[in-house]
Amino acid sequence: MSSNISIEQPVVEVVPRAVTQAKMDRRAQASALIKPLDEYSIADRLEAQAEQYGDQTFLTYGEQRFSYAEVNAKANQVAHAVRARGLERGDTCAIAIENRPEFFFTWFGLTKLGVVVAFINTQVNGVPLVHAIKTANAKAVIVGEECAHNFAVTEGINSVSSVSDTASASALWLLPDHENPAQAEHLAGLDQSFAQTLANASQDNPNKALRAGLTAETPTLLIFTSGTTGLPKAAVYSHMRWMSSGDVMAVTIDAKAEDVFYCCLPLYHGAAATSLTSTALKAGASIVMRRKFSVREFWRDVRNNDVTVCQYIGEICRYLLNQPSDSSGHKLRCMMGAGLSSEIWKRWLERFGDMDIYEGWGSTEANTNLINLDNRIGSCGRIPNWDKTNLRLIRYDLEGDEHLRDENGFCIQCQPGEVGEAVGFIINHPEIGGGRFEGYTTAEATEQKILRDVFQEGDAFWRSGDLLRYDEEGYFFFVDRVGDTFRWKSENVSTQEVASALEDYHGAELINIYGVQVPDHEGRAGMAAIVMQDGYEFDPQAFYDLTEERVPRYAAPQFVRVSAAADMTTTFKLRKVDLQRQGYDPEACQDPLFVRNDKLGTYQPYSQAVLGAVGLPAFKVA
């Protein structure tokens, strides 16, 4: 069965820029700078940069400034303090700290001992928090005071086992936050003496012998996936992979020591902690931190701090475009990130001025990736030569939820225009770092992401779970997640493509498209959860007219719920599981509901009579 999806998109002008072969060659060279068996770590890089750029500002947080030398000294204090508490090379320590300088001090300090650092989502408590600590096998957790409440309300957190049901519980060490003091009762289960140990610790570099023999391929980070469909998994990140990311991106964006990076995404997530931080550190540049993303403060921060580089997620660009703001006088020269649709991309450049947009594709655990080097609007990257990449695009049967295979039982590569799943050939070679799949903390989770016998017996590829397509020139375009494509009226519908086609609906803050089950019907019907901007009301007729103009009728949302707020992860990814479960049941959904009526040519307020008029049954949550 064909997996092609064809939905008409708004036409945008494409003005790509030339990319020199020299830059492509430098990127390739940068990716191979660090070898798996090199005795070289993040700590070594930090100490080298502190030596070279000692007095230059590394971190800016509000009115606070920390030079490279000062960040290194603060990290040293953490290293000495946790060593005094018993942590050593090979142990795992989790940290739950919001975006503030102490996040970097703590993270880099732990690397000085060769301790693996697990980043805990600062928004979670209860089962997800316990799951994260157990999955990380953390011997200790450094808890920012701003997160103390999460631990206080989590039942059994003080008995979370770090190794097994009979092992000692993970130590919980409090890291004070004078901006956000916690209530006394929330601190009861935390070791408050750690702050004094930290204050008394030496600022000198720890003896390198403590990490002697630690190679670049050694794990250094555990970064949890966003958890849009369930409990997050802990992806493993090696020193080599983290530093190589910075090496390549520094060449890609021509980063210099004079650059100022803006960090407004949560550091516990991969984008800010890996790409942005590793690139800034490699270049000897500065990072301006904001604790949480703010539409109101974004351009003020960018202007006041002479920011030149910003990391983005597509949704924050949408938010910024939907709000009045004064962006005049900014020095932003480039953006790097993912999830920027063609329409938002074009509007961004028109409103905020010409700049380089480095839209990419990949994931926290990916062993392959793409990046748009030449500003081709809407594209997440280009492959001009298939011999120089481990990425492949293979045909996928959306209805059968399986990969299509030929008469020999092997997968079939997609041709230009075909939609397929992106996979990355897994390379395991002692002298090659690229193409490795470093997996998760459990063998079971790792194996679930591996596809075997793809093009020949015995080969192995990492599964992205992402559907992409590419054109005749080799430009790639993100289509959807596997599972975010549903089938209705014998047609495959991409939630991402429908959302992109309708995203400029007048007054909409965002539109989340998903498929919902309809009793006694095959497949799923499309549903839209729409959040309107302040001052705007949902206009059912205008929305219907837009769907008629932009998408085939089978792809148009059959139902609409007008939500007061979006259901999103803290990294601005839309959640769909609960929305799908609630469906169009008015008892499960308290938001206003509308039903599409093609006979009348509009969306009507939900009622049993309206459902009957369009021949659809009532929905009941299972």
Secondary structure, 3 states (H helix, E strand, C coil): CCCCCCCCCCCCCCCCCCCCHHHHHHHHHHHCCCCCCCCCCHHHHHHHHHHHCCCCEEEEECCEEEEHHHHHHHHHHHHHHHHHCCCCCCCEEEEECCCCHHHHHHHHHHHCCCCEEEECCCCCCHHHHHHHHHHHCCCEEEEEHHHHHHHHCCCCHHHCECCCCCCCECEEEEECCCCCCCCHHHHCCCECCHHHHHHCCCCCCCCHHHHCCCCCCCEEEEEECCCCCCCCCEEEEEHHHHHHHHHHHHHHCCCCCCCEEEECCCCCCHHHHHHHHHHHHHHCCEEEECCCCCHHHHHHHHHHCCCCEEEEEHHHHHHHHCCCCCCCCCCCCEEEEECCCHHHHHHHHHHHCCCEEEEEECCCCCCCCEECCCCCCCCCEECCCHHHCCEEEEEEECCCCEECECCCCCECECCCCCCEEEEEECCCECCECCCCCCCECCHHHHHHCEEECCCCCCCEEEEEEEEEEECCCCEEEEEEECCCEEEECCEEEEHHHHHHHHCCCCCEEEEEEEEEECCCCCCEEEEEEEEECCCCCCCHHHHHHHHHHHCCCCCCCCEEEEECCCCECCCCCECCHHHHHHCCCCCCCCCCEEEEECCCCEEEECCHHHHHHCCCCCCCCC
